[in-house]
Amino acid sequence: MKWDIKSPCESCPYRKDSKLAFWDKAEFSNLLKQDADYILGHVFGCHQTRKHPVPTICAGWLLNQKNRGLPSIQLRMQLIKSEEAGVCLEEVTDGGHEQYSSIEEMVEANFPELLDDL
């Protein structure tokens, strides 16, 4: 995973000004599932670089983790292994765009029915 992104991309679902339901409903469902598992949950890459040989970390997800005190153990392991990851975490900003305060808030804005199962 590359750690060179500085702020969420234009279509990042963590940004309140991005297009709603840009991702498939299954993507949001997976995000809720992975986020609930602090130990084995995934580190999320940017959807725009998903098919690249080496995807880039999702800045929106990284900011969300940073604002929540880094609950993802997988992210913490990356931070231990990679100086580049630590620099990215320090430098990542919202780029002047309001972010959803939680993954649940983001999911509710896109597919509120997914929260019925929680």
C-alpha positions in Angstrom: 0.0 0.0 0.0 1.2 3.5 -0.9 1.1 6.2 1.8 1.4 9.3 -0.3 -2.1 10.8 -0.3 -2.7 14.1 1.6 -6.5 14.5 1.6 -9.6 12.6 0.5 -10.3 12.5 -3.3 -13.3 14.3 -4.8 -15.4 11.1 -4.8 -14.4 9.9 -1.3 -17.5 8.7 0.5 -16.1 10.1 3.8 -16.6 13.6 2.3 -20.0 15.1 2.9 -19.9 16.9 -0.4 -19.3 13.7 -2.5 -22.0 12.0 -4.5 -24.2 9.8 -2.4 -24.3 6.0 -3.2 -21.2 6.3 -5.4 -20.1 3.0 -4.1 -22.2 -0.1 -4.3 -24.3 -1.0 -1.3 -22.1 -4.1 -0.7 -19.0 -1.8 -0.2 -20.7 0.1 2.6 -21.8 -3.2 4.2 -18.3 -4.5 4.0 -16.9 -1.3 5.5 -19.3 -1.7 8.5 -18.3 -5.3 9.0 -14.5 -4.6 8.7 -14.7 -1.6 11.0 -16.5 -3.7 13.7 -13.5 -6.0 13.8 -10.7 -3.9 15.2 -8.2 -6.8 15.2 -8.7 -8.4 11.8 -10.5 -5.6 9.9 -8.9 -4.3 6.7 -6.8 -1.2 6.0 -8.8 0.5 3.3 -7.3 1.7 0.0 -8.6 4.5 -2.1 -11.3 3.2 -4.5 -9.7 5.2 -7.3 -6.5 3.2 -7.0 -8.1 -0.1 -6.2 -7.0 -1.7 -9.5 -3.5 -0.2 -9.5 -0.6 -2.6 -8.8 0.0 -0.8 -5.5 -3.1 1.0 -4.2 -3.0 4.1 -2.1 -4.4 4.3 1.4 -7.9 6.0 1.5 -7.3 9.4 3.1 -10.9 9.6 4.2 -10.6 6.2 6.1 -7.3 7.3 7.5 -8.7 10.6 8.8 -11.6 8.7 10.3 -9.2 6.3 12.1 -7.1 9.2 13.3 -10.1 11.1 14.7 -11.2 8.0 16.5 -7.8 7.3 18.2 -6.7 4.6 15.7 -8.9 1.7 16.7 -7.7 -0.5 13.8 -5.0 -2.9 14.9 -4.1 -3.5 11.2 -3.5 0.2 10.8 -1.4 0.3 14.0 0.7 -2.6 12.6 1.3 -0.7 9.3 2.3 2.4 11.3 4.9 0.3 13.2 6.3 -1.2 10.0 6.3 1.8 7.8 7.8 5.3 8.5 5.9 6.4 5.3 2.6 5.4 6.9 3.4 7.5 10.0 4.3 10.6 7.9 1.1 10.2 6.0 -1.0 9.9 9.2 0.6 13.1 10.5 0.1 15.1 7.2 -3.3 13.9 6.1 -6.0 16.6 6.2 -9.6 17.0 5.2 -8.5 19.4 2.5 -11.1 21.9 3.7 -14.0 19.5 3.1 -16.4 18.4 5.9 -16.2 14.7 6.7 -18.7 12.4 8.2 -18.0 12.1 11.9 -18.5 8.3 11.9 -18.7 5.4 9.5 -22.3 4.9 10.7 -23.2 8.5 9.8 -21.7 8.0 6.3 -23.6 4.7 5.8 -26.8 6.3 7.0 -26.4 9.1 4.4 -25.9 6.5 1.6 -27.8 3.3 2.6 -29.6 3.8 5.9 -31.2 0.4 5.7 -27.8 -1.2 6.4 -27.9 0.1 9.9 -31.1 -1.8 10.6 -29.0 -4.9 11.1 -26.7 -3.5 13.7 
